[in-house]
């Protein structure tokens, strides 16, 4: 009886060894592949922007949504409104993270808010796209910063509000200059995080006397619609080296991480601010 039990144990051990040889390495390798990205920006890729809506069911809006972003804001179709809204920001603890497809700042605690039609949208994160995703009269800029705000009010239908800021090549950007060392240290390291300490969003110079407003979506999967977009009309400057660093820090497939323009589908675009201000 003991010999039979011993034989069974030996056979079980041999079976386990064979199983690990045949299956184990394949399974381990699949988990170790750090560059398994779910979406890409290359037009001819199977995971490119035209295919985003086919990759996952919950990403369907990327292909069949009717209010997708980014769009071109052509002056002949813009409605001008003489009004401005309150923006109030303050310093809060933040971290910098390489997400593989972009570099992102995340604030923890109260970093301030934007108020839209009486609703408060607290600031949560910021990230960069190069070249710009939105265009004005067909012009694409060298970089676009997105500041993502999220309402916690359960009665608010449109919970996401994003401010977009354009940059063209010129003088170096002072805010980015403070982050250069951190960004360089996390180059091509997806998931790498650095603590920034207290970061004041006001240092980004978010304010603009005139800005565009329209209803759109997130520009990355799942391409959620119902996003309130505010695009500053004033264009700021960034150095060529700073743009180059942001591109080199992310994975190769995202060096140009701008989604193609989406159909307007007769959406209204508004230009807010004093009518006599440039």
Secondary structure as GFF3:
##gff-version 3
##sequence-region A 1 278
A	DSSP	alpha_helix	2	19	.	.	.	ID=ss1
A	DSSP	pi_helix	20	24	.	.	.	ID=ss2
A	DSSP	alpha_helix	25	32	.	.	.	ID=ss3
A	DSSP	three_ten_helix	49	51	.	.	.	ID=ss4
A	DSSP	alpha_helix	52	55	.	.	.	ID=ss5
A	DSSP	three_ten_helix	57	59	.	.	.	ID=ss6
A	DSSP	alpha_helix	61	64	.	.	.	ID=ss7
A	DSSP	beta_strand	72	73	.	.	.	ID=ss8
A	DSSP	three_ten_helix	75	77	.	.	.	ID=ss9
A	DSSP	beta_strand	78	81	.	.	.	ID=ss10
A	DSSP	beta_strand	87	89	.	.	.	ID=ss11
A	DSSP	beta_strand	91	98	.	.	.	ID=ss12
A	DSSP	beta_strand	103	108	.	.	.	ID=ss13
A	DSSP	beta_strand	112	116	.	.	.	ID=ss14
A	DSSP	beta_strand	119	129	.	.	.	ID=ss15
A	DSSP	beta_strand	135	136	.	.	.	ID=ss16
A	DSSP	beta_strand	139	140	.	.	.	ID=ss17
A	DSSP	beta_strand	143	150	.	.	.	ID=ss18
A	DSSP	beta_strand	160	169	.	.	.	ID=ss19
A	DSSP	alpha_helix	174	177	.	.	.	ID=ss20
A	DSSP	alpha_helix	180	185	.	.	.	ID=ss21
A	DSSP	beta_strand	193	200	.	.	.	ID=ss22
A	DSSP	three_ten_helix	201	204	.	.	.	ID=ss23
A	DSSP	beta_strand	211	217	.	.	.	ID=ss24
A	DSSP	beta_strand	225	232	.	.	.	ID=ss25
A	DSSP	beta_strand	236	238	.	.	.	ID=ss26
A	DSSP	alpha_helix	240	249	.	.	.	ID=ss27
A	DSSP	three_ten_helix	252	254	.	.	.	ID=ss28
A	DSSP	beta_strand	269	272	.	.	.	ID=ss29
###
